[in-house]
Amino acid sequence: MRLFLASVLIPLALMICAAAAELRAPAQVTAGKSFSLASTGNGKGMLYLTGPGQASKRSVMLGDEIQIRGDEVEHAGRYTAVICDSGNCAATHFFVRAAEPAKVSLLVHPSRVRVGQPNAISGVAFVFDKFRNLVLSPTQVDFKAIPKQGAAVAQTRATQNGVTWIRLTSATKEGPAKIGASLGKVSELRVVQQVASEACNLRIKPDWNGGKFFAETEPVRDCSGNAVSDGTVVSFTKVDASGKTTVDVPIKRGVARVQMPLKGNAKILVASGVVTGNELSVEGRQ
Amino acid sequence: MMRAALNVLVILALAGGAYFVSWPAVMADAGSPEVELNAENLGPRPIEELTEKSITRDYGHAWQTMAAALRENRSDLLDGYFTGIAKAILAEEIAEQKRSGVRVRYTDQGHKLEAIFYSPSGDAMQLRDRARLEVEIVDGDKVVHREDVTLNYLVLMTPGADRWLVRDLQTTAAEVRP
């Protein structure tokens, strides 16, 4: 009988001692907000707190509410609190979720785009709280595209998993366009430079100067009337009795100009990218 | 002759040792955890074959270097595969570990990744990870807590010069579905 009691009571007593300290946490906590863990037991114990950016320990009084400061739980994610008392440890877990949306981060691509390109500009917005946690609850983000000329375009999109995105067609007029994403009073702005598209109606004219022949384009513009950027290459091709010669010339101040030595009759052709222009027939001397 | 051969062997052994010691700072070795990637529901941009391989490889390396960094209290190991807020938080955690003597040890048992968002211009990818881990919390040499757990992570990766980097790594209470 004594043996039976000892074999039952001693392990029971040990179990009671082992389970003396317990810890309970709220299921979910907001980043940066202080809260308390409920503990059982008595005497002194050691609290361990681990989680994103956190790996601390401190002495606590068991049986009391254990205060966790807001600055110990600024990062969203899963935390583990462990309380140890005379070698026995008990653990609990809790999740910290992001605080209120406070910051929007905007990625816009490309930084330079040709005019009139459908869905050529993309904007991706990430919503963060003040501790830089991604806010996972759906949040409305206002996108706005403000061209240099013309009316602004606005669209509102809800985030999924903290992210939302938009695609935009570039304007028909060249110049900078501001792409913005805002969240209440907070906003982020990026600038996309819209540049002329391919040359359109490419035309050349002859120019004799000091007995030398020059071929020169009229001001090179795209089909929307935007001046094609300086530096864009225009190819001049001369076809005469000696054969075919091609010269590549960059546009300078809106036009491309090249001197071409002529002997006899020649045809001058012009092209820029896939666009071809008019053809000139010239004679060797004037 | 024998002595010269011995010298060569010693030099080779030292060079090899130095290479392996410096290895984790640059790239992870073949002991990366198992990573499976599902990109079937990815949008708006479809994933490229090479990107799929890179994400799988680099995410595995990121976990391997993270576990090593936390185990050895070496924030320099984070340079290879972490950037932005993810790197900052892990560096903060390592600094806390050094201060308190408490460490978190991960034994990685594999990841099931699901790619959920790939930006139109290809400069950011968001993924969900279902990670199987053994986690130990250690105070000095004493293990104060040990658990086998499956955790859900929301991951943001961005491309670096020659690899994808983890920019955000956040555990979520449950799978976050749109």
Interface residues (C-beta under 8 A of the other chain):
Chain A: Q28 M46 Y48 T50 P52 G53 Q54 A55 S56 K57 H75 A76 G77 R78 T80 V82 C84 C89 A91 F95 R97 L107 H109 P110 S122 V124 F126 R132 N133 L134 L136 Q160 N161 G162 V163 W165 R167
Chain B: P44 I85 I89 L90 E92 E93 E96 Q97 R99 S100 G101 V102 R103 V104 I116 F117 S119 P120 S121 D123 A124 Q126 V135 I137 D139 V144 H145 E147 L151 L154 L156 D168 Q170 T171 T172 A173 V176 P178
